């Protein structure tokens, strides 16, 4: 799990991360999102929205094995239930770590 959080942290530092509902929606509609991720304890409404956004831009939606608090702590935020990775290489690396 730490390696996944590390990759997400690298994406944030490199400006390759859209966090939260609004930024994720903007990235998906602009077709910049390469994958959309949700926390394991994200609300059903958030999960449906993530699925819809992923379908909109033709990218995968992945449910992470980390809860909102863990993601928020890794990103230096108060809460994080949904985010998009904007770099295809980083997105693929995270997906491979989750589904080896």
Secondary structure, DSSP 8 states (H G I E B T S, - for coil): -HHHHHHHHHHHHTT-EEEHHHHHHHHHHTT--SEEEE-TT--HHHHHHHHHHHHHHT-EEEE-SS-HHHHHHHHTSS--SEEEE--HHHHHHHHHHH--
